[in-house]
């Protein structure tokens, strides 16, 4: 690749950095929500009596698990769209290179394996 193409690649990848950071923050929130939904509620001793966990807590955990699953599905879609945009950028830069896809394209040297 020539220097202009490399420069343009880094510019375009840098422009995606805020989106990557946003997706990482969303992933952390989803992980926290999903992790919290997997912990069991514990009962308490009130005076001399044991009071078990209530149905409200169990329903809350189910709701958290559901929203974590839905959030993860949406996040996976956003990650795949961003990956596709990155692949498109790389492919467009490759196509602009002199000799791309012709017999003049230099073969990769793998050395001795």
N, C-alpha and C positions, 0 to 999 in steps of 0.2 A: 504494500500500500504506500502511496506517496504521503508526504507530510500533511498536505491539505486534507486528505481523507481522514487521516488519524486525528487531526485537530478537530474536524467536523464531528467525528465519532465521539470524542470526549465532550464536546459542547452539547451534543444531543443527549448523551447519557447523563451529563450533569443536570440537564433540564428536567430529567426524570427523578432526580434525587428527592425533591419535596414529596412527590407522590410515593416513593419508596418509604420515606420516613413516616408518612401518614398511614400507609398500610401496615408498617411495623407496630405503630401505636395501636391501631385497631386490633391487630393480632394479639397484642399483650392484653387488651381489655377482654377479648373473647376467651383467651386462655384463663384469665382470672375468673370470669363468669362461669366457664365450664368446670374449672377446678373447684369452685365453691359449690357447684351443684352436686358434686360427687361426695361431699362430706356428709356424714350422718348426723342428724340432730340427736342430742342427748337429752335425757330427762334430767330433772332436778329434784333435790330434796327440799321440800317446803315444810319447815317444822319437822315433824317426825314422819311425814308422808312423802312417798316418791310420786312425782307427777311426770308421766311420760311425755314424749314429744307430741305435739298436736298435729292435726290434719292440715292446718294452715301452713305449717313449716314444710310438710311433705309436698303440698301443692306448689309452694314457692320454689322448691328445688326442681320440680318438674318443669315449671315455667322457665327457670334459669337454664336448664339443660336444653329446652326447646329453642330459646333465643340464641344460645351459644351455637347450636347446630345451624340455625338459619343464618346467623352472622358469618360462620365459617364458610358456608356455601357461597354466600355473596363475596366474601373475601377471596376465595379460590378463583372465582370468575374474574375478579379484578386483577389478581396476580397473572392469570393466563392471558388476559388482554394486554397487560403491560409487557409480558414476555414476547407476545406476538409483535408488538410495536418495536421492541428491541431487535427481533429477528428481521423485521422489515427494513429497519435502518441499516443493519449490517449488510443485508442483501443488496440494498440500493447502492451502498458504497462499493461493494464488490463489482457490481455491474458497471460502475463508472470507471473502473480501473482499465487501463490499456491492456488489451489482449485477453480480457476475461472470457472464458469459455472457448478459447481457440487453442490451436496447437502450440501457440507461443506462450501459453501459461506455464509458469515454472512449476515443476513438480516439487512436492515437499520431500525433504531429505530426512529420513527416519534414522539414519546412521546404522550401525550394526546392532542387531538384536539377537 
